[in-house]
Amino acid sequence: MKVLDKTARLYMEGEKIRSKVNELSEEIIKEYKDKNPVFLIILNGAFMFASDLLKETKIPCEISFTKVSSYEETESTGEIKSLIGINEDLTDRHIVIVEDIVDTGTTMKWLLNELNKLEVKSVRTCVLLMKPEVFKGQFKIDYLGFEIPNDFVVGYGMDYNGHGRNLPDIYQLD
C-alpha cells in the first residue's frame, strides 16, 4: 500500500485494535463510573481511537478536544504548538487524556503541566500506542493499548503529512 510517497505495510489489524479498545473501556468504566470525568481528546490523531473508546465507555462524562502538535513530516520537532486550546473550566474535575501515540512523551508532559495549572482533581492518560525505546517522560500511562518499536505508523487516526488517517488498520511506513 502507498501513503503519499511512502510504502506502508500492515502492522496491526483493526479487529485487534478494537478488542484492546474494549478492554481499555472496561478499565475506565470501573474507575470512573460515578465520577463524571472529562475526556480530553488530543486532535488530530486520537479522533478515531477516542470515538471507538467512548462509544464503549457508557458512563456519564463530558468530551472536550484540544489540538497540539510537535511533528513535521515523520520527525518530532521537540517544540509544542497549541493549535486549539482548552475552553472548559476543568477546576476540580477528573480528566482522562486520550492520545493516539506517545513516543518521547514531550507533548503529553507539556499537556499534563498545563492541566496541573488548572487545578484539576485528577488526570489519567489513555494511550493507544507507546514507543518505550524513545520514551523520555517521567509520567505514567494509566491505560495503555500497545507498546511498539520506534517505527513510524499511520492509520486509525494517525497520519503521514495528513494522509492515511482514515485507514481502519495501522500500517508501518518503510
MARFILUM-416747 format. One record per atom (N, C-alpha, C): atom name; x, y, z. Coordinates in pm, whole numbers, plus 50000, padded with zeros to 5 digits. Example, Ala and Ser with C-alpha at 12.3 -4.5 7.8 and 13.67 -1.06 7.14 Angstrom:
// MARFILUM-416747
<r a="N" px="51319" py="49431" pz="50780"/>
<r a="CA" px="51230" py="49550" pz="50780"/>
<r a="C" px="51320" py="49670" pz="50780"/>
<r a="N" px="51285" py="49775" pz="50708"/>
<r a="CA" px="51367" py="49894" pz="50714"/>
<r a="C" px="51290" py="50003" pz="50787"/>
This chain:
// MARFILUM-416747
<r a="N" px="50084" py="49883" pz="50000"/>
<r a="CA" px="50000" py="50000" pz="50000"/>
<r a="C" px="50089" py="50124" pz="50000"/>
<r a="N" px="50040" py="50230" pz="49937"/>
<r a="CA" px="50113" py="50357" pz="49933"/>
<r a="C" px="50038" py="50460" pz="50018"/>
<r a="N" px="50114" py="50537" pz="50093"/>
<r a="CA" px="50062" py="50654" pz="50162"/>
<r a="C" px="50151" py="50770" pz="50117"/>
<r a="N" px="50091" py="50855" pz="50034"/>
<r a="CA" px="50167" py="50960" pz="49963"/>
<r a="C" px="50283" py="50895" pz="49889"/>
<r a="N" px="50406" py="50935" pz="49925"/>
<r a="CA" px="50524" py="50885" pz="49856"/>
<r a="C" px="50592" py="50768" pz="49928"/>
<r a="N" px="50527" py="50714" pz="50030"/>
<r a="CA" px="50588" py="50606" pz="50111"/>
<r a="C" px="50512" py="50476" pz="50093"/>
<r a="N" px="50586" py="50366" pz="50104"/>
<r a="CA" px="50525" py="50234" pz="50104"/>
<r a="C" px="50490" py="50200" pz="50248"/>
<r a="N" px="50371" py="50144" pz="50267"/>
<r a="CA" px="50325" py="50107" pz="50400"/>
<r a="C" px="50283" py="49961" pz="50401"/>
<r a="N" px="50318" py="49892" pz="50508"/>
<r a="CA" px="50276" py="49752" pz="50520"/>
<r a="C" px="50194" py="49735" pz="50647"/>
<r a="N" px="50101" py="49642" pz="50641"/>
<r a="CA" px="50011" py="49619" pz="50753"/>
<r a="C" px="50089" py="49591" pz="50880"/>
<r a="N" px="50055" py="49660" pz="50986"/>
<r a="CA" px="50123" py="49645" pz="51114"/>
<r a="C" px="50028" py="49584" pz="51218"/>
<r a="N" px="49903" py="49634" pz="51222"/>
<r a="CA" px="49806" py="49585" pz="51319"/>
<r a="C" px="49666" py="49597" pz="51262"/>
<r a="N" px="49594" py="49486" pz="51263"/>
<r a="CA" px="49459" py="49486" pz="51207"/>
<r a="C" px="49361" py="49556" pz="51300"/>
<r a="N" px="49261" py="49618" pz="51239"/>
<r a="CA" px="49159" py="49692" pz="51312"/>
<r a="C" px="49088" py="49607" pz="51416"/>
<r a="N" px="49067" py="49480" pz="51388"/>
<r a="CA" px="48998" py="49391" pz="51483"/>
<r a="C" px="49077" py="49379" pz="51614"/>
<r a="N" px="49208" py="49368" pz="51604"/>
<r a="CA" px="49294" py="49361" pz="51723"/>
<r a="C" px="49289" py="49492" pz="51801"/>
<r a="N" px="49289" py="49603" pz="51728"/>
<r a="CA" px="49282" py="49735" pz="51791"/>
<r a="C" px="49151" py="49749" pz="51868"/>
<r a="N" px="49041" py="49718" pz="51803"/>
<r a="CA" px="48910" py="49735" pz="51867"/>
<r a="C" px="48892" py="49643" pz="51987"/>
<r a="N" px="48952" py="49527" pz="51985"/>
<r a="CA" px="48947" py="49438" pz="52101"/>
<r a="C" px="49017" py="49503" pz="52221"/>
<r a="N" px="49133" py="49561" pz="52196"/>
<r a="CA" px="49207" py="49629" pz="52303"/>
<r a="C" px="49132" py="49753" pz="52349"/>
<r a="N" px="49070" py="49825" pz="52258"/>
<r a="CA" px="48990" py="49943" pz="52295"/>
<r a="C" px="48878" py="49902" pz="52391"/>
<r a="N" px="48815" py="49790" pz="52366"/>
<r a="CA" px="48709" py="49742" pz="52455"/>
<r a="C" px="48764" py="49711" pz="52594"/>
<r a="N" px="48883" py="49652" pz="52601"/>
<r a="CA" px="48946" py="49625" pz="52731"/>
<r a="C" px="48975" py="49755" pz="52806"/>
<r a="N" px="49029" py="49853" pz="52735"/>
<r a="CA" px="49058" py="49982" pz="52797"/>
<r a="C" px="48931" py="50047" pz="52849"/>
<r a="N" px="48824" py="50038" pz="52772"/>
<r a="CA" px="48696" py="50094" pz="52811"/>
<r a="C" px="48647" py="50032" pz="52941"/>
<r a="N" px="48659" py="49903" pz="52952"/>
<r a="CA" px="48615" py="49833" pz="53074"/>
<r a="C" px="48693" py="49882" pz="53196"/>
<r a="N" px="48824" py="49902" pz="53181"/>
<r a="CA" px="48906" py="49953" pz="53291"/>
<r a="C" px="48862" py="50093" pz="53332"/>
<r a="N" px="48836" py="50177" pz="53234"/>
<r a="CA" px="48795" py="50315" pz="53261"/>
<r a="C" px="48659" py="50317" pz="53331"/>
<r a="N" px="48567" py="50235" pz="53286"/>
<r a="CA" px="48434" py="50229" pz="53348"/>
<r a="C" px="48446" py="50193" pz="53496"/>
<r a="N" px="48530" py="50097" pz="53530"/>
<r a="CA" px="48549" py="50057" pz="53670"/>
<r a="C" px="48595" py="50175" pz="53756"/>
<r a="N" px="48687" py="50254" pz="53704"/>
<r a="CA" px="48742" py="50364" pz="53783"/>
<r a="C" px="48652" py="50488" pz="53785"/>
<r a="N" px="48580" py="50513" pz="53677"/>
<r a="CA" px="48510" py="50642" pz="53664"/>
<r a="C" px="48358" py="50635" pz="53661"/>
<r a="N" px="48298" py="50521" pz="53690"/>
<r a="CA" px="48153" py="50508" pz="53672"/>
<r a="C" px="48072" py="50611" pz="53751"/>
<r a="N" px="48123" py="50659" pz="53864"/>
<r a="CA" px="48050" py="50756" pz="53947"/>
<r a="C" px="48119" py="50891" pz="53954"/>
<r a="N" px="48209" py="50922" pz="53860"/>
<r a="CA" px="48291" py="51044" pz="53873"/>
<r a="C" px="48267" py="51149" pz="53765"/>
<r a="N" px="48187" py="51121" pz="53664"/>
<r a="CA" px="48159" py="51216" pz="53557"/>
<r a="C" px="48287" py="51283" pz="53503"/>
<r a="N" px="48378" py="51203" pz="53448"/>
<r a="CA" px="48505" py="51259" pz="53400"/>
<r a="C" px="48488" py="51343" pz="53273"/>
<r a="N" px="48591" py="51420" pz="53245"/>
<r a="CA" px="48603" py="51491" pz="53118"/>
<r a="C" px="48710" py="51417" pz="53038"/>
<r a="N" px="48671" py="51366" pz="52922"/>
<r a="CA" px="48767" py="51303" pz="52832"/>
<r a="C" px="48822" py="51413" pz="52743"/>
<r a="N" px="48951" py="51435" pz="52751"/>
<r a="CA" px="49018" py="51538" pz="52672"/>
<r a="C" px="49090" py="51470" pz="52556"/>
<r a="N" px="49035" py="51486" pz="52437"/>
<r a="CA" px="49084" py="51418" pz="52318"/>
<r a="C" px="49189" py="51506" pz="52250"/>
<r a="N" px="49303" py="51446" pz="52219"/>
<r a="CA" px="49411" py="51518" pz="52151"/>
<r a="C" px="49394" py="51500" pz="52001"/>
<r a="N" px="49365" py="51610" pz="51935"/>
<r a="CA" px="49349" py="51609" pz="51790"/>
<r a="C" px="49483" py="51629" pz="51721"/>
<r a="N" px="49499" py="51584" pz="51602"/>
<r a="CA" px="49402" py="51518" pz="51519"/>
<r a="C" px="49407" py="51367" pz="51538"/>
<r a="N" px="49520" py="51315" pz="51575"/>
<r a="CA" px="49544" py="51172" pz="51570"/>
<r a="C" px="49454" py="51083" pz="51652"/>
<r a="N" px="49405" py="51130" pz="51766"/>
<r a="CA" px="49329" py="51043" pz="51857"/>
<r a="C" px="49181" py="51036" pz="51825"/>
<r a="N" px="49135" py="51103" pz="51720"/>
<r a="CA" px="48991" py="51110" pz="51696"/>
<r a="C" px="48928" py="50973" pz="51675"/>
<r a="N" px="48993" py="50883" pz="51601"/>
<r a="CA" px="48933" py="50752" pz="51572"/>
<r a="C" px="48937" py="50663" pz="51697"/>
<r a="N" px="49050" py="50662" pz="51764"/>
<r a="CA" px="49065" py="50588" pz="51889"/>
<r a="C" px="48962" py="50636" pz="51991"/>
<r a="N" px="48952" py="50768" pz="52008"/>
<r a="CA" px="48858" py="50825" pz="52105"/>
<r a="C" px="48713" py="50790" pz="52069"/>
<r a="N" px="48680" py="50796" pz="51943"/>
<r a="CA" px="48544" py="50765" pz="51901"/>
<r a="C" px="48508" py="50621" pz="51938"/>
<r a="N" px="48594" py="50526" pz="51907"/>
<r a="CA" px="48568" py="50386" pz="51940"/>
<r a="C" px="48566" py="50365" pz="52092"/>
<r a="N" px="48660" py="50426" pz="52162"/>
<r a="CA" px="48670" py="50412" pz="52307"/>
<r a="C" px="48545" py="50465" pz="52376"/>
<r a="N" px="48502" py="50584" pz="52338"/>
<r a="CA" px="48391" py="50647" pz="52408"/>
<r a="C" px="48256" py="50585" pz="52372"/>
<r a="N" px="48245" py="50523" pz="52256"/>
<r a="CA" px="48121" py="50451" pz="52225"/>
<r a="C" px="48102" py="50333" pz="52320"/>
<r a="N" px="48211" py="50277" pz="52369"/>
<r a="CA" px="48205" py="50164" pz="52462"/>
<r a="C" px="48207" py="50206" pz="52608"/>
<r a="N" px="48247" py="50326" pz="52636"/>
<r a="CA" px="48258" py="50375" pz="52774"/>
<r a="C" px="48127" py="50442" pz="52812"/>
<r a="N" px="48031" py="50360" pz="52847"/>
<r a="CA" px="47894" py="50407" pz="52870"/>
<r a="C" px="47877" py="50450" pz="53015"/>
<r a="N" px="47933" py="50566" pz="53047"/>
<r a="CA" px="47920" py="50627" pz="53179"/>
<r a="C" px="47891" py="50775" pz="53159"/>
<r a="N" px="47835" py="50842" pz="53260"/>
<r a="CA" px="47819" py="50987" pz="53249"/>
<r a="C" px="47958" py="51052" pz="53233"/>
<r a="N" px="47971" py="51137" pz="53133"/>
<r a="CA" px="48100" py="51201" pz="53108"/>
<r a="C" px="48080" py="51321" pz="53018"/>
<r a="N" px="48185" py="51400" pz="53005"/>
<r a="CA" px="48190" py="51508" pz="52908"/>
<r a="C" px="48308" py="51482" pz="52816"/>
<r a="N" px="48302" py="51539" pz="52697"/>
<r a="CA" px="48408" py="51521" pz="52599"/>
<r a="C" px="48453" py="51658" pz="52551"/>
<r a="N" px="48583" py="51679" pz="52550"/>
<r a="CA" px="48638" py="51804" pz="52501"/>
<r a="C" px="48758" py="51771" pz="52411"/>
<r a="N" px="48804" py="51870" pz="52338"/>
<r a="CA" px="48912" py="51849" pz="52243"/>
<r a="C" px="49017" py="51958" pz="52258"/>
<r a="N" px="49139" py="51920" pz="52234"/>
<r a="CA" px="49248" py="52016" pz="52224"/>
<r a="C" px="49337" py="51969" pz="52109"/>
<r a="N" px="49408" py="52060" pz="52052"/>
<r a="CA" px="49496" py="52024" pz="51940"/>
<r a="C" px="49634" py="52081" pz="51968"/>
<r a="N" px="49730" py="51990" pz="51978"/>
<r a="CA" px="49870" py="52029" pz="51996"/>
<r a="C" px="49951" py="51955" pz="51892"/>
<r a="N" px="50065" py="52010" pz="51858"/>
<r a="CA" px="50147" py="51949" pz="51754"/>
<r a="C" px="50294" py="51962" pz="51788"/>
<r a="N" px="50369" py="51857" pz="51754"/>
<r a="CA" px="50515" py="51864" pz="51768"/>
<r a="C" px="50584" py="51793" pz="51651"/>
<r a="N" px="50507" py="51758" pz="51546"/>
<r a="CA" px="50563" py="51682" pz="51433"/>
<r a="C" px="50567" py="51762" pz="51304"/>
<r a="N" px="50670" py="51738" pz="51226"/>
<r a="CA" px="50679" py="51782" pz="51088"/>
<r a="C" px="50730" py="51661" pz="51009"/>
<r a="N" px="50659" py="51630" pz="50902"/>
<r a="CA" px="50692" py="51510" pz="50823"/>
<r a="C" px="50684" py="51387" pz="50914"/>
<r a="N" px="50795" py="51313" pz="50930"/>
<r a="CA" px="50796" py="51194" pz="51015"/>
<r a="C" px="50879" py="51214" pz="51141"/>
<r a="N" px="50915" py="51336" pz="51173"/>
<r a="CA" px="51003" py="51364" pz="51287"/>
<r a="C" px="50939" py="51460" pz="51386"/>
<r a="N" px="50966" py="51437" pz="51514"/>
<r a="CA" px="50922" py="51529" pz="51618"/>
<r a="C" px="51018" py="51648" pz="51619"/>
<r a="N" px="50961" py="51768" pz="51629"/>
<r a="CA" px="51044" py="51889" pz="51635"/>
<r a="C" px="51091" py="51915" pz="51777"/>
<r a="N" px="51025" py="51852" pz="51876"/>
<r a="CA" px="51058" py="51878" pz="52016"/>
<r a="C" px="50994" py="52006" pz="52068"/>
<r a="N" px="50928" py="52079" pz="51982"/>
<r a="CA" px="50862" py="52205" pz="52019"/>
<r a="C" px="50711" py="52185" pz="52011"/>
<r a="N" px="50641" py="52222" pz="52117"/>
<r a="CA" px="50497" py="52203" pz="52124"/>
<r a="C" px="50426" py="52330" pz="52077"/>
<r a="N" px="50329" py="52311" pz="51989"/>
<r a="CA" px="50244" py="52420" pz="51944"/>
<r a="C" px="50101" py="52388" pz="51985"/>
<r a="N" px="50039" py="52479" pz="52060"/>
<r a="CA" px="49898" py="52463" pz="52095"/>
<r a="C" px="49816" py="52528" pz="51986"/>
<r a="N" px="49745" py="52448" pz="51909"/>
<r a="CA" px="49669" py="52499" pz="51796"/>
<r a="C" px="49524" py="52526" pz="51831"/>
<r a="N" px="49468" py="52445" pz="51922"/>
<r a="CA" px="49334" py="52467" pz="51975"/>
<r a="C" px="49344" py="52444" pz="52125"/>
<r a="N" px="49312" py="52545" pz="52203"/>
<r a="CA" px="49327" py="52536" pz="52348"/>
<r a="C" px="49204" py="52477" pz="52416"/>
<r a="N" px="49216" py="52463" pz="52545"/>
<r a="CA" px="49108" py="52411" pz="52629"/>
<r a="C" px="49019" py="52529" pz="52668"/>
<r a="N" px="48890" py="52520" pz="52639"/>
<r a="CA" px="48798" py="52630" pz="52668"/>
<r a="C" px="48712" py="52606" pz="52792"/>
<r a="N" px="48700" py="52482" pz="52838"/>
<r a="CA" px="48615" py="52449" pz="52952"/>
<r a="C" px="48686" py="52479" pz="53084"/>
<r a="N" px="48606" py="52503" pz="53188"/>
<r a="CA" px="48660" py="52514" pz="53323"/>
<r a="C" px="48679" py="52372" pz="53376"/>
<r a="N" px="48802" py="52332" pz="53395"/>
<r a="CA" px="48832" py="52196" pz="53439"/>
<r a="C" px="48868" py="52190" pz="53588"/>
<r a="N" px="48853" py="52299" pz="53659"/>
<r a="CA" px="48885" py="52304" pz="53801"/>
<r a="C" px="48808" py="52196" pz="53876"/>
<r a="N" px="48881" py="52119" pz="53956"/>
<r a="CA" px="48824" py="52017" pz="54042"/>
<r a="C" px="48752" py="51905" pz="53964"/>
<r a="N" px="48793" py="51882" pz="53841"/>
<r a="CA" px="48734" py="51776" pz="53758"/>
<r a="C" px="48833" py="51662" pz="53739"/>
<r a="N" px="48779" py="51543" pz="53717"/>
<r a="CA" px="48860" py="51427" pz="53680"/>
<r a="C" px="48878" py="51430" pz="53528"/>
<r a="N" px="49002" py="51424" pz="53483"/>
<r a="CA" px="49035" py="51434" pz="53341"/>
<r a="C" px="49097" py="51303" pz="53294"/>
<r a="N" px="49054" py="51256" pz="53178"/>
<r a="CA" px="49120" py="51143" pz="53112"/>
<r a="C" px="49166" py="51194" pz="52976"/>
<r a="N" px="49297" py="51205" pz="52960"/>
<r a="CA" px="49355" py="51246" pz="52832"/>
<r a="C" px="49354" py="51125" pz="52740"/>
<r a="N" px="49303" py="51142" pz="52618"/>
<r a="CA" px="49302" py="51033" pz="52520"/>
<r a="C" px="49396" py="51073" pz="52406"/>
<r a="N" px="49499" py="50993" pz="52387"/>
<r a="CA" px="49603" py="51022" pz="52289"/>
<r a="C" px="49627" py="50897" pz="52203"/>
<r a="N" px="49659" py="50919" pz="52076"/>
<r a="CA" px="49684" py="50807" pz="51987"/>
<r a="C" px="49818" py="50740" pz="52012"/>
<r a="N" px="49925" py="50819" pz="52026"/>
<r a="CA" px="50059" py="50760" pz="52036"/>
<r a="C" px="50148" py="50850" pz="52120"/>
<r a="N" px="50232" py="50787" pz="52202"/>
<r a="CA" px="50333" py="50857" pz="52279"/>
<r a="C" px="50468" py="50799" pz="52241"/>
<r a="N" px="50556" py="50886" pz="52193"/>
<r a="CA" px="50692" py="50840" pz="52167"/>
<r a="C" px="50785" py="50899" pz="52273"/>
<r a="N" px="50841" py="51017" pz="52253"/>
<r a="CA" px="50929" py="51073" pz="52356"/>
<r a="C" px="50853" py="51115" pz="52481"/>
<r a="N" px="50725" py="51150" pz="52464"/>
<r a="CA" px="50644" py="51194" pz="52577"/>
<r a="C" px="50641" py="51344" pz="52594"/>
<r a="N" px="50708" py="51417" pz="52506"/>
<r a="CA" px="50718" py="51563" pz="52518"/>
<r a="C" px="50580" py="51630" pz="52515"/>
<r a="N" px="50495" py="51591" pz="52423"/>
<r a="CA" px="50363" py="51652" pz="52413"/>
<r a="C" px="50279" py="51623" pz="52536"/>
<r a="N" px="50278" py="51498" pz="52579"/>
<r a="CA" px="50199" py="51461" pz="52696"/>
<r a="C" px="50249" py="51532" pz="52821"/>
<r a="N" px="50381" py="51540" pz="52839"/>
<r a="CA" px="50437" py="51609" pz="52955"/>
<r a="C" px="50392" py="51755" pz="52955"/>
<r a="N" px="50397" py="51820" pz="52840"/>
<r a="CA" px="50354" py="51959" pz="52829"/>
<r a="C" px="50207" py="51973" pz="52868"/>
<r a="N" px="50123" py="51883" pz="52816"/>
<r a="CA" px="49980" py="51890" pz="52845"/>
<r a="C" px="49950" py="51862" pz="52992"/>
<r a="N" px="50018" py="51767" pz="53051"/>
<r a="CA" px="50000" py="51739" pz="53194"/>
<r a="C" px="50036" py="51862" pz="53278"/>
<r a="N" px="50143" py="51929" pz="53242"/>
<r a="CA" px="50181" py="52052" pz="53313"/>
<r a="C" px="50074" py="52160" pz="53299"/>
<r a="N" px="50020" py="52174" pz="53178"/>
<r a="CA" px="49914" py="52274" pz="53155"/>
<r a="C" px="49790" py="52242" pz="53238"/>
<r a="N" px="49752" py="52115" pz="53244"/>
<r a="CA" px="49634" py="52076" pz="53322"/>
<r a="C" px="49654" py="52097" pz="53471"/>
<r a="N" px="49774" py="52070" pz="53521"/>
<r a="CA" px="49801" py="52092" pz="53663"/>
<r a="C" px="49786" py="52239" pz="53702"/>
<r a="N" px="49812" py="52329" pz="53610"/>
<r a="CA" px="49792" py="52472" pz="53636"/>
<r a="C" px="49644" py="52506" pz="53654"/>
<r a="N" px="49557" py="52421" pz="53601"/>
<r a="CA" px="49413" py="52446" pz="53605"/>
<r a="C" px="49346" py="52387" pz="53730"/>
<r a="N" px="49424" py="52332" pz="53820"/>
<r a="CA" px="49374" py="52278" pz="53947"/>
<r a="C" px="49268" py="52171" pz="53927"/>
<r a="N" px="49299" py="52075" pz="53842"/>
<r a="CA" px="49208" py="51962" pz="53820"/>
<r a="C" px="49215" py="51868" pz="53941"/>
<r a="N" px="49112" py="51787" pz="53959"/>
<r a="CA" px="49109" py="51692" pz="54071"/>
<r a="C" px="49204" py="51575" pz="54044"/>
<r a="N" px="49199" py="51521" pz="53923"/>
<r a="CA" px="49290" py="51412" pz="53886"/>
<r a="C" px="49306" py="51409" pz="53735"/>
<r a="N" px="49418" py="51351" pz="53692"/>
<r a="CA" px="49444" py="51334" pz="53549"/>
<r a="C" px="49496" py="51193" pz="53527"/>
<r a="N" px="49436" py="51124" pz="53431"/>
<r a="CA" px="49482" py="50993" pz="53388"/>
<r a="C" px="49506" py="51001" pz="53238"/>
<r a="N" px="49591" py="50912" pz="53189"/>
<r a="CA" px="49622" py="50910" pz="53047"/>
<r a="C" px="49578" py="50777" pz="52987"/>
<r a="N" px="49517" py="50785" pz="52870"/>
<r a="CA" px="49474" py="50667" pz="52795"/>
<r a="C" px="49537" py="50679" pz="52656"/>
<r a="N" px="49629" py="50589" pz="52626"/>
<r a="CA" px="49710" py="50597" pz="52505"/>
<r a="C" px="49701" py="50466" pz="52429"/>
<r a="N" px="49676" py="50475" pz="52300"/>
<r a="CA" px="49668" py="50354" pz="52219"/>
<r a="C" px="49805" py="50290" pz="52199"/>
<r a="N" px="49904" py="50368" pz="52156"/>
<r a="CA" px="50038" py="50316" pz="52125"/>
<r a="C" px="50145" py="50393" pz="52201"/>
<r a="N" px="50247" py="50321" pz="52246"/>
<r a="CA" px="50361" py="50384" pz="52312"/>
<r a="C" px="50489" py="50322" pz="52259"/>
<r a="N" px="50591" py="50407" pz="52243"/>
<r a="CA" px="50723" py="50362" pz="52196"/>
<r a="C" px="50822" py="50369" pz="52313"/>
<r a="N" px="50836" py="50262" pz="52392"/>
<r a="CA" px="50923" py="50268" pz="52509"/>
<r a="C" px="51070" py="50294" pz="52478"/>
<r a="N" px="51116" py="50259" pz="52358"/>
<r a="CA" px="51258" py="50280" pz="52320"/>
<r a="C" px="51297" py="50427" pz="52326"/>
<r a="N" px="51203" py="50516" pz="52294"/>
<r a="CA" px="51236" py="50659" pz="52286"/>
<r a="C" px="51166" py="50742" pz="52393"/>
<r a="N" px="51087" py="50679" pz="52479"/>
<r a="CA" px="51012" py="50750" pz="52583"/>
<r a="C" px="51107" py="50813" pz="52683"/>
<r a="N" px="51092" py="50943" pz="52705"/>
<r a="CA" px="51177" py="51017" pz="52799"/>
<r a="C" px="51094" py="51076" pz="52912"/>
<r a="N" px="50967" py="51042" pz="52917"/>
<r a="CA" px="50876" py="51102" pz="53014"/>
<r a="C" px="50897" py="51050" pz="53155"/>
<r a="N" px="50853" py="51131" pz="53250"/>
<r a="CA" px="50857" py="51094" pz="53391"/>
<r a="C" px="50715" py="51072" pz="53442"/>
<r a="N" px="50625" py="51036" pz="53355"/>
<r a="CA" px="50486" py="51017" pz="53392"/>
<r a="C" px="50442" py="50876" pz="53355"/>
<r a="N" px="50332" py="50835" pz="53418"/>
<r a="CA" px="50278" py="50702" pz="53396"/>
<r a="C" px="50166" py="50709" pz="53292"/>
<r a="N" px="50160" py="50610" pz="53206"/>
<r a="CA" px="50046" py="50594" pz="53117"/>
<r a="C" px="49952" py="50497" pz="53188"/>
<r a="N" px="49834" py="50547" pz="53224"/>
<r a="CA" px="49743" py="50472" pz="53308"/>
<r a="C" px="49670" py="50361" pz="53233"/>
<r a="N" px="49629" py="50390" pz="53111"/>
<r a="CA" px="49558" py="50292" pz="53028"/>
<r a="C" px="49632" py="50284" pz="52896"/>
<r a="N" px="49700" py="50173" pz="52873"/>
<r a="CA" px="49785" py="50160" pz="52754"/>
<r a="C" px="49737" py="50046" pz="52667"/>
<r a="N" px="49722" py="50076" pz="52539"/>
<r a="CA" px="49685" py="49974" pz="52443"/>
<r a="C" px="49801" py="49882" pz="52411"/>
<r a="N" px="49901" py="49933" pz="52340"/>
<r a="CA" px="50011" py="49851" pz="52293"/>
<r a="C" px="50144" py="49926" pz="52300"/>
<r a="N" px="50250" py="49854" pz="52332"/>
<r a="CA" px="50386" py="49906" pz="52316"/>
<r a="C" px="50434" py="49861" pz="52178"/>
<r a="N" px="50499" py="49954" pz="52106"/>
<r a="CA" px="50550" py="49922" pz="51973"/>
<r a="C" px="50694" py="49971" pz="51961"/>
<r a="N" px="50769" py="49919" pz="51864"/>
<r a="CA" px="50904" py="49970" pz="51839"/>
<r a="C" px="50898" py="50114" pz="51786"/>
<r a="N" px="51013" py="50175" pz="51773"/>
<r a="CA" px="51021" py="50313" pz="51726"/>
<r a="C" px="51008" py="50318" pz="51574"/>
<r a="N" px="50893" py="50277" pz="51524"/>
<r a="CA" px="50862" py="50281" pz="51382"/>
<r a="C" px="50756" py="50386" pz="51357"/>
<r a="N" px="50756" py="50446" pz="51239"/>
<r a="CA" px="50654" py="50544" pz="51205"/>
<r a="C" px="50532" py="50470" pz="51152"/>
<r a="N" px="50417" py="50493" pz="51217"/>
<r a="CA" px="50294" py="50424" pz="51181"/>
<r a="C" px="50185" py="50523" pz="51140"/>
<r a="N" px="50097" py="50475" pz="51055"/>
<r a="CA" px="49983" py="50555" pz="51008"/>
<r a="C" px="49857" py="50469" pz="51012"/>
<r a="N" px="49745" py="50536" pz="51003"/>
<r a="CA" px="49617" py="50467" pz="51004"/>
<r a="C" px="49552" py="50480" pz="51140"/>
<r a="N" px="49423" py="50449" pz="51146"/>
<r a="CA" px="49346" py="50456" pz="51268"/>
<r a="C" px="49364" py="50592" pz="51336"/>
<r a="N" px="49361" py="50697" pz="51254"/>
<r a="CA" px="49372" py="50835" pz="51304"/>
<r a="C" px="49510" py="50897" pz="51287"/>
<r a="N" px="49613" py="50815" pz="51279"/>
<r a="CA" px="49749" py="50868" pz="51267"/>
<r a="C" px="49784" py="50890" pz="51121"/>
<r a="N" px="49869" py="50988" pz="51096"/>
<r a="CA" px="49891" py="51028" pz="50957"/>
<r a="C" px="50038" py="51044" pz="50921"/>
<r a="N" px="50058" py="51055" pz="50793"/>
<r a="CA" px="50185" py="51099" pz="50734"/>
<r a="C" px="50149" py="51218" pz="50646"/>
<r a="N" px="50190" py="51336" pz="50687"/>
<r a="CA" px="50158" py="51461" pz="50615"/>
<r a="C" px="50009" py="51472" pz="50581"/>
<r a="N" px="49925" py="51436" pz="50678"/>
<r a="CA" px="49781" py="51450" pz="50661"/>
<r a="C" px="49713" py="51333" pz="50593"/>
<r a="N" px="49787" py="51236" pz="50548"/>
<r a="CA" px="49730" py="51122" pz="50474"/>
<r a="C" px="49734" py="50995" pz="50559"/>
<r a="N" px="49636" py="50908" pz="50536"/>
<r a="CA" px="49632" py="50778" pz="50600"/>
<r a="C" px="49548" py="50770" pz="50726"/>
<r a="N" px="49497" py="50883" pz="50775"/>
<r a="CA" px="49419" py="50882" pz="50899"/>
<r a="C" px="49295" py="50794" pz="50890"/>
<r a="N" px="49235" py="50786" pz="50773"/>
<r a="CA" px="49108" py="50717" pz="50756"/>
<r a="C" px="49121" py="50564" pz="50747"/>
<r a="N" px="49241" py="50512" pz="50747"/>
<r a="CA" px="49260" py="50368" pz="50736"/>
<r a="C" px="49215" py="50299" pz="50865"/>
<r a="N" px="49139" py="50189" pz="50855"/>
<r a="CA" px="49088" py="50123" pz="50976"/>
<r a="C" px="49193" py="50037" pz="51048"/>
<r a="N" px="49304" py="50010" pz="50982"/>
<r a="CA" px="49413" py="49933" pz="51039"/>
<r a="C" px="49532" py="50027" pz="51059"/>
<r a="N" px="49638" py="49976" pz="51124"/>
<r a="CA" px="49760" py="50054" pz="51141"/>
<r a="C" px="49867" py="49996" pz="51050"/>
<r a="N" px="49937" py="50085" pz="50981"/>
<r a="CA" px="50041" py="50046" pz="50886"/>
<r a="C" px="50175" py="50107" pz="50927"/>
<r a="N" px="50282" py="50038" pz="50899"/>
<r a="CA" px="50415" py="50089" pz="50922"/>
<r a="C" px="50472" py="50140" pz="50792"/>
<r a="N" px="50527" py="50262" pz="50796"/>
<r a="CA" px="50591" py="50317" pz="50676"/>
<r a="C" px="50730" py="50258" pz="50661"/>
<r a="N" px="50765" py="50221" pz="50539"/>
<r a="CA" px="50900" py="50172" pz="50512"/>
<r a="C" px="50994" py="50289" pz="50490"/>
